[in-house]
Every structure is written in C-alpha cells, then in structure tokens.
Amino acid sequence: MKAKFIRELPLHIMILPGLILIILFSYIPMSGIIIAFQKFIPAKGLFGDQKWIGWDNFSYVMHLPSFSQVMWNTLFIASFKLLLGLLVPIIFAILLNELKNSVIKRSVQTAIYLPYFLSWVVLGGILIDILSPSGGIVNSFLGTLGLPKIFFLGDNNWFPFTLIGSDVWKNFGYGTIVYLAAITGIDPGLYEAATMDGANRWRKIWHITIPGMRMVIVLLSVLSLGQLLNAGFDQVFNLYSPQVYESGDILDTFVYRIGLLDAQYGVATAVGFFKSVISLTLISGSYFIAYRFAKYRIF
C-alpha cells in the first residue's frame, strides 16, 4: 500500500491544486445552505440572528402555481439535450471516421468544433438575427418556399425545440472529437479480420466501432445524468423573454428571478438545495448502473 502511494505520489500532487480550488469554491460556500431553512434578512448577515423556519421555504416553492411548469420545462429541455447530445456526436464521429479524405475530414472537424468556443452571449445575438421573423435568414428562406414565418424565440410551441437544437449544434463538435479519439484507440487488426471474414462496412461499425466506443459512451452518459436538472442557464437567459416563460422558464432562471430580482434569498437557496440533492441522487444512481451493467468504474 505504501509503495503504491509513493508510486502514485506525482499524480496526487498534480490533482492537489484542483482539489484545493474545489474545497475553496464549492465546499466552504456550502455553509450558506442554512439560508434555505431561514427567513433570511441580508442586513443581519449570514451568521446573524436569522429566524429559523425549517421547511417553510420548500413548502412555499412547491405550492407556487408556476413551479410544476418550471420543473416540466427543465426536465423536458434537459432530457432532450442529454439524449441528442449523446446520439448526434456518436453518429457524426462514426461518419467522419468513414471518410478517407483527410483534408475534408479535418476541415469538417474544425468547422463543427468552432461553435463550442463561442459564449452564449455571442451565439445568442447571432441566433436572434438569424431566427428573426422580420429579417432573419431562416424565415426569409421559409418565405421563398411559400411557408408561414415562425417566431422561433417568441412562440411557446417552438421555443423549447429552438433551445434544444441550438444547444446540440453548439456542443456536438466537442463530443465528436472525444468519440473520434475513442475510435482511433480501436485495434485496426479487428477491422482487417472482419474484412477477411466478409463483413461489410455496417457490420464493422455495429460489431467493432460501437463496442470499442462503449466505455467512453458510458463515461459521458454517467457524467451527463448528473446534469439532468441543468437545462442551460446561459443559453436560456440570453434567448428567452417573458412571452415564452411558459415553455422556456427553467429552474436556474426561476432561481435567478426569485433570488436576485425578488430578493427572496431563502426561497432561492431552497430551490438550489433541492436541485443539488436530485442531481447527486441521479449521478450516484447512474454510476451504480454503469458499474452494474457495464463494469465501468471511475475509481
């Protein structure tokens, strides 16, 4: 045990700065979670003589008329983002891997990866211009086809799908690179043996490529499930408006309005605490399932 620790000591030293940052910025501030159980008055300070009200903040939130809709919006948007955020990069990585022209392959990789580096502040402005019902290129194209214009960012029927589609478009390039790296780690001899056995391209993909990506797929799936209640504050905040609160308001924007705009700090903290507990449960359950059925372990 001691010899193993000494052998792995450089790795422990490398992880130490990140561990210190997590403790400073994630664990120490958790002392503020007591606000969720108080009638918090900022003038008295975090550790001042605050009135303890137990679970009243949680009860208040649960009985708000809009809370059930906010939960549904969050789960609906986040679920589709997670599902398509896994499927689209996998499919695209497999298709790119089948390209033989390296110049085209690298050009496509660069093109799909670029949006990942842009913030939602920048992309939000671009999408507002592109999807504008008055002069946007998308609606102009629909008009040339004789189709009615669509208010993508102002119609409750279209807004959730606009969020899902734009999020997948922004992030699938990163996932594609990760899956391509997994594919390059597959032994080429497996493909050669499959060719000698008469397997066609689709058989090779199904029986070699996809199983070879399995561990990476499981890892990203486990990490993603913990984010089920994170439907993307930056994106929604930069794209939504009061007219699409019904279909686009999520937990994070709900907390922002209650906590920062309405100054109901105890209520906002209660929602954040509720979200954290659910996320911890989901990621713990997904890790157990990954180990139980795929024999995958992070540690």
C-alpha positions, -999 to +999 in steps of 0.1 A: +000+000+000+028+024+009+048+015-022+016+021-043+011+055-027+048+065-033+045+054-069+013+075-074+025+105-054+032+126-085-004+121-096-017+131-062+004+163-063-009+171-098-045+168-086-039+188-054-044+224-069-077+213-084-088+198-051-079+229-032-100+250-057-130+227-053-128+230-015-125+268-016-152+275-041-176+245-037-174+231-002-167+260+020-195+281+005-219+253+013-222+268+048-247+292+031-271+263+026-286+272+060-303+301+043-328+276+028-341+270+063-343+306+074-363+337+068-331+353+056-326+391+061-293+402+045-288+431+069-283+406+098-255+387+079-251+351+071-244+341+107-266+367+123-298+362+143-319+349+115-354+334+121-354+296+116-384+285+097-375+249+089-391+235+057-413+265+050-393+278+021-395+244+004-432+242+010-437+277-004-418+268-036-437+235-041-470+253-038-462+280-063-485+277-093-456+280-118-433+256-101-447+224-117-444+240-152-408+251-144-399+215-134-415+201-165-397+226-187-364+218-171-368+180-174-381+182-210-354+205-223-325+189-203-336+153-213-336+160-250-303+179-247-287+149-230-302+124-254-293+142-286-261+154-270-250+118-269-265+104-301-256+132-325-218+132-317-217+093-318-233+092-352-212+121-366-180+106-352-187+073-369-195+091-402-163+112-400-143+080-393-155+065-425-142+095-445-110+086-463-100+121-475-080+135-446-083+171-458-121+171-459-122+152-426-100+178-408-119+207-423-153+193-411-138+186-377-127+223-374-160+237-387-182+217-363-158+224-333-157+262-337-192+270-321-181+252-289-157+281-282-183+308-286-202+320-255-240+321-254-238+359-253-223+358-288-243+329-301-275+344-286-271+376-307-263+355-338-294+333-333-317+364-326-306+378-360-308+345-379-342+335-365-358+369-365-393+367-380-388+401-398-354+399-415-338+366-403-323+343-430-343+313-418-377+330-421-367+347-454-359+312-468-393+299-455-410+328-472-394+320-506-409+285-502-443+299-495-443+288-459-455+309-430-429+326-409-421+311-375-413+332-343-387+307-330-378+328-299-413+341-292-436+311-297-441+287-268-446+259-293-412+264-309-390+279-282-381+246-263-371+229-296-351+260-306-332+257-273-326+220-278-315+223-314-291+253-309-275+236-278-268+204-298-254+224-327-231+243-303-218+213-284-218+183-306-185+191-321-167+186-288-184+153-283-175+142-318-138+149-311-140+128-279-156+099-297-132+101-326-104+098-301-120+067-288-123+052-323-086+058-330-078+036-300-095+006-315-071-021-328-070-019-367-064-056-367-101-061-358-112-044-389-088-064-410-100-097-395-136-086-401-129-078-437-113-112-442-145-128-427-166-109-453-181-082-430-193-051-448-190-015-435-222-016-415-212-048-398-178-034-388-195-003-373-220-024-354-197-051-341-163-033-338-166+006-338-196+009-314-184-017-289-150+000-290-166+033-280-186+017-252-165+028-222-164+065-234-201+064-241-208+051-206-184+077-190-201+106-208-236+092-200-228+089-163-214+124-162-244+138-182-271+123-160-259+144-130-268+175-151-304+164-158-317+195-139-292+218-156-311+228-188-286+256-195-289+289-177-266+309-200-284+298-231-320+303-218-311+337-201-298+351-234-326+338-256-358+339-236-383+366-228-415+369-207-437+358-235-420+323-235-418+318-198-445+292-201-423+269-221-388+282-216-385+290-179-362+265-161-351+260-125-319+282-130-338+312-144-365+307-119-339+309-091-324+340-107-357+359-107-367+348-072-333+353-056-318+383-073-347+402-087-373+395-060-347+392-032-362+360-018-329+346-009-342+318+014-366+305-013-340+307-040-315+287-018-342+261-011-347+255-048-309+253-054-306+228-025-334+207-039-318+207-073-284+197-058-299+167-039-317+154-070-285+158-091-265+139-065-290+111-065-291+109-103-253+108-107-249+082-079-276+060-094-261+063-129-227+054-116-241+023-099-259+013-131-227+018-151-208-004-128-236-030-125-242-034-162-210-022-180-185-029-152-173+007-155-156+024-126-141+058-123-120+048-093 
